[in-house]
Structure formats: C-alpha cells, structure tokens
Amino acid sequence: MALLRILALLLALTVSELHCLPWFINVSESQGPGTILQSFSFNCTSHMPTLQLVHVQPPTTFFNPPSLTRWQGIYVGTVTLSSSARLDALSVNHYKLQLRFTCGNHVMEGPLSVNVRRDPGHSACAGRFASPAGEIIQVLETVTPGARLYTLLLPGLEVQRAQINIISAQDPPYFPGPFSINGQGWLLVPSQGLKGQAEKVFQLQILVTFGQNRSCLGMLKVKVLPVPSSLISFLKQASNITILEDLPPGGKVVQVRARGFDVRYEILSPVPCPLFSIGRADGVIRTTAPLELAQAPGAAVTRLRVKAHERLRPWASVELELTVNVRSVNRWPPRCLPAMLVTQIPETTPVGTVLNTFTCADPDSPGSILDYQLQFHSPPGSASLCLRDRVLEVNATLDCDARGACFQHAASILVLDGGQPLMTTEVPVLVMVTPVNEFSPACVPHKFRIREDAGPHTLLGSVVGMDKDYPHNNIEYYISGGPTIFSVDRLSGEVHLLGSLDYELQTLYRLNVLLIDHGQDQDPTHHRSGSCTITIEVEDVNDHAPECQPPFQELTIYALLGHSVEVTKVSCWVPQEPQRLAFSYSIVGGNSQNRFSLQGATLVYNNILLGPLWPEQFYTYELLIRVADAGPSIPHLSTTATVSVHLIPWSASTVATRTHRSTVPSVMTPLLVTDTEAFWQPEPWLVQMHQTPSKPTQALLLNGIQGTEESIQGFMEAPRMEMSQAPSSVDLSLQHFDGRAQDSRESPFSQTTLHLGPLSLLTPSQRLLLPPGIHYLLFP
C-alpha cells in the first residue's frame, strides 16, 4: 500500500524544483512512528542531491530526517514520523518543517506544514507505561507517607479532564495500604508509609478514561529499597559557587566529597545537564560547554543536585544541592548599528525630528542596560542635536541664513557598558545641514527721475533687492514686459536708458522688475522670485522754441498826439507743447525812440510823452520782439518776431486817416488785414522854411539847447528817412507840418529834422539861438 502511494506521488510530483512548496498535509494524531507524511521527487542529473530538515516549529523530535532515494533516474524524498512520535491534537495541532534541497550550487528551501487532527478512537497511553512490562519506580522504605512517587505524563491529560484510577487489587497483608493517584497523574505513597516493605514490588494497573468510550491501560511497578546499613554523607561544602564565563570546556568548577566505601557520584538534576559533568569516582564537577552568556543566557545560574552512593550498595546514597553562578567577563565592547551615521538634513527640519535610533548590544551581557552619551566635536557646544536615550533628534531650529551658520555637525555617540573593566564604543556621527531657499526676494518700489534729453546708456539708479536666504541678496534682475527703452543690469540691478525720451509723448513709465534668486538651495534648480514696480518720471526739458504766427508783420498806423495806439498782438505758441501758454515778451531791436512798448503780447505805440518834433513824413520802425517761454522748464528758449510799423504822422489839413495793418503770412497761413478809420482835424501849424545852418551854427544851437536842458526836455533826434519811403498819399507841397525839417538845398547830407516842444516852453533868449535855414515846428 505504501508503494502504491509512493508511485502515485511520483506521477503527480515529477518536478525539478521545490516550486510546489509550501505543502500542507493533514495527519491523524493516531499515526505512530514510521508513518510516511509526504513524498516528493526531484531532478538532479549532474550532482548528488541532499534533502535536509532544517528545523521544526515548535521544536520536537517527532519527525525523522527526510530520506532521499533514487528511482528510475528521479530522486524521491520522504518525511516520516520518528520512534518518539506521540501526536496529540489537543497539545500541538500544527507543526512547520523547513526543508532544504541542495543540487550542486542550487539550493532551495520550503516549508512543510503538518496539521494534526483529533482522532476520537485514539488511545493516549504510550511509552513504558503502556507496555506490558510497565514503568518501574524505585523508592526507599523510609519515604515520607503521602509523598509523590511518580507523575504520569500523558498528552492532553489535563485538557481532556481525564479520569485516572488504580483498578488492580491492593489488598493486605501484601499492601500496607492503598496507593492513590489523582487527576493530575500524581502517584502518592500510602498514608501508612512503606516502612518494613523493603524488597517488595507493588504492581499497579491504572485505567485512564478520556470522555466516553476512550480509555487506555498502563502499568506502574513500585520497588521498595531497604535503608543502607552504612552511613554516607557529604563533607562540608559551600552551596554557592561562582565562576567566570570564560572558563573553557573541561575546566574545574568544584570538587565534592562524601564519606563512604567506594563512593560514586552522579548528577541527578538537571537531566540532561548540558553545561556540567561530574567525575563518578573523584566528584570533580567540570564544564562541558562554553559558558558564553551571550549565546546561553540560561547558563548564568544552574542548580545542581548531586548524589553520592556506594558502588556495591547504590541504595546507600546521599544528595547535595549546589548553585553555580556564572559571572560575565567584560571582553567585548558594545556593538552598535549603525556603526557610523552620515546623513544630511535640510535647514527647515522641525525640532524633534528623529535622525536615527541607535541599536547597541553588549556581546558579553546581552540585554544589559547601556549608557549613551553625545559628544560634539564641531562646532563645539552645539545645541542643534540632542540624544534622548538611544534616539538622536534635532534639538533646535537649524538656520543657514547667516554667515557660517550652516554647519556640518560632527559628533560621536559614546556607548558604555557596565562591565569590569569598562568597555566603550564610539559611533561617529556627521550631520550635514543643507540650505533651503525659504524666502522670496523682494524690493521696495522706487521712483526715478530723468531728463528727457538724457542720452542712451544713462544710469537712472539701481533696484535694490533683498533676500534673507544666505548668501544674502544673491539676486538676478530682469524686466518683465514693459517698454524696451530701459534695461536693468542682471547682477547689479542698475537701470539704464537705452533709447531716447520725449516728454511730450510720454511722461511716465512703469517697469515691473522681476527678481530671481539663485545659489541658495541644495537643489540648484530651486529658485524663488519676486517683483516690484519701478516708476520713471520724465522731466520736461525745454527743447522746443516758441513759434509765432505770423513770424513777420507789416503794419501802417497814424500817430495821434497824446494817444496810445494798439499796434498788434503777437500770437505765439509751442506746437509740440500746446499746453505751454506762459511766454515773456520784450522788444530787443528797432525801438530807437522808445515809442513802442509791450503790454503782454500786445504792441502799443505810445504818443503821450513829449518828445522831439514830429517828422514831416511817415517813418518805418523795424521792431524785433523776443518771445521766450516763461515756464519752470529750463533752458528758456526764445524766438524773434519781426513787426514792421509804418508810422504816418498827423497832417495840418483835415484828412481822413486810415491805419492799415497788413501781415506777411508764413507758408500756408491766411492773410489777416485790419483797417481802422478815424477822422481828425488838428489846428494849423506854422511852417517856416530856412536854409540849413552851417556846422558851427548847429553846434551853437545844440550847445544852447544843452545849456537850458532844465527848461527844454524831450528833444530827440528823429531817424532819417529817405524821401522815396514817404507814402504817396501825403502831398509835400502842402504847407502842413509833416514832422520833418528839410534843407532848402535838397542835400541828403544836410537834412536835419528837430522836434521841438511847444513854443511857450522856450524863453526869448532860447528862441534867438535857433539857427536860420532850418524848418521848425512851433507848437502854440
């Protein structure tokens, strides 16, 4: 049947690897030693394969090492139960077997899960207790009445609440009294004791009942031993012994001695004793394994129960209890993970951030408490980091925004154990704080002023950006949109003029200056930006002179004695700046007799003040009028308008006078003509015609006039005028004064015209001084 099962498994599990792992199998608790749990096949053609049972959880000896056999070129592995297997689903219902298959350099591992199922008809009695010979118990006849002789150990005894009864007869006189066994499986000495029952063997048949229809039988044999006739005892011995853990295997721990004949020694407990052994003849206790407390923490304290008995009479014995304490030897410093810490954190790391948790252990004393100390190397005394127990944390705000503030924190964690001598381990720590671009650059809005006549590349000023990140003010400047006649230096922030300005076209510019920082973050591509508005005001520069329309005027007026005549109004403006209306006007040429004045832009002929004698013929004045702008802008530019005034004096006869104004327009300017008609009939004046005096006579006249200048004022020399300039409308043959004295010889070099004041202003002596040959105009 087992062969058929193996063949079926071969057909289903012909695989080359453990790719079918994990396996799950179910087995009944009634299965005994030698039961095949699982079989599987492998292909391994080039090497000799192996199949190992690595470990079992929970640990047990119920499973044999797997076997591996070759059948028709295929290796078949089998897992079976061992001879000590006693499966009990109530105690352990699941086992996990870790298998390892090796084929040359190819190693595969996989688990095999074994589920133990309950079997209601399975008997729990096993071992010597269930064998026909039964379990043999030896006890001295001096045993204490009611003492526990034996404990029946059966799987699920307490869980299943089994009933245990002694069903064999215990009738006297062979039995001194009945033995008893309780539900926990404890076999108790009869209440009468066993005194006098030496060499007797009491057979006890015990029935164990598990619920309904489940029970098993077992046998216990109690052999009573006599009290030894000779006295055997241990010599005085210290019960507590301390040794060092570095005592090598075979090292002597202590020697115990007992009085008696041919005494033999043995360790009663613990059994087995993995760490110590005792010489049967000499009683020397020695170590049998290394006492490394790190690997075997249970070796720290071991309680030994040593028995000494005579070789020929083993019942003549005595027991001694010893406590062996193993003290650790501080040979190794603590070992830590990590052994070195190198990390970097941004400057914005919050306080309390855990950088690392150090895990350290003392190989000499695992689980012992270690002392951790943080020591700073650079910068010394830094409070940026702290160590809380084994945890390294950020202790203070990290800041890289000041010169030299972004540190590399070099420190070490000093780990100390509590052994003797004191052993330490130093864990180097290097924490690099990296800068973070936290703040955006900013600048204050600013206003610049620039003259409109400023040339290209003129410096207006600088945009001053501010950035709190270190290095401070590491900023580049750009103009975001806006006019192209301005530029900003990328590094310095200086604002320059690139083109020309015109106040009349645009007086105000606004530039949006973009600020971008750089070199302030661990990531070179991480930038922040800001902006501000720069206002540029263009200062007006007087670069356009006024223009007058018309630029030249020619006018004819008739002078009326004692009256002022408005000649014309000069009309000027700046075409490029029509809003500029303030101008200053002044006569800068041609006003030789100061007869003309300006009232604002109006040219006025003044004939109120007394002056020289009136000319007999008309006279032309070429007046140059300077027109300058009078605003705050500098420089003040000006232009000159020309006004030609033909002055026609009054006539002795009654004539209708006409003031004729004509203009000479500029190109494409309409002609403006203004006619003013007036009627005036003055009183007739006497005109005397004389020969022109000689030069000495003229000098005499002038000297006489100068000598009496306090009485005669306002004598002025009239300008000469050619006869051809006289208007044709004036008849020179008429005996009317025309304001001009004419030499009788018609010589252009001897003509002299004197304007005299009223005759009443001349004294008689002054009148005698008037030279003959001159035409005089005498006022009544």
Protein Blocks (a to p, Z undefined) as FASTA:
>chain_A
ZZmmmmmmmmmmccfbfklbccdddddfkbcehiafbdcddddfkbccddddfbacdddf
kbccdddddeehiacddddddfklccdfklpgcdcddddddehjaccdddddddddddfk
bcfbgcjllpmnopaddddfkbcehiafbdcddehklmnopacddfbdcddfkbnbdcdd
dfkopacddfkbjghighiacdddddddehjhiacddddddddddddfbdcddddddfbd
cddfklcghiafbdcddedehiadddfbdcddfkbccdfklopacdfbdcbfklmmmlmp
ccdddddddfklmmlccddddddddddddfbccddddfbdcddddfklcehiafbdcddd
dfklghiacddddddfbdghiakbccehjaccdfbdcdfkbghkaccdddddddddfbdc
ddddddddddddddddfbccddddddddddfkbcehiafbdcddddfbdcehiacdddee
jjfkbccdfklopacdfbdcdfklomcdcdddddddehiafblkbccddddddddddddd
dfbccddddfbdcddddddehiacdfbdcddddfklmmbmbdcdddfehplnopaccehj
accddfkbgcddddfbdcddddddddddfbfbdcddddddddddddddddfbdcdddddd
dddddehiacdddddddddddddddddddddddfklmmmmmmmmmmmmmmmghiacdddd
dfklpcfkbcfkbccdehiacdfklpaklgccdddddfklpcfklmmmpcghiacdddZZ
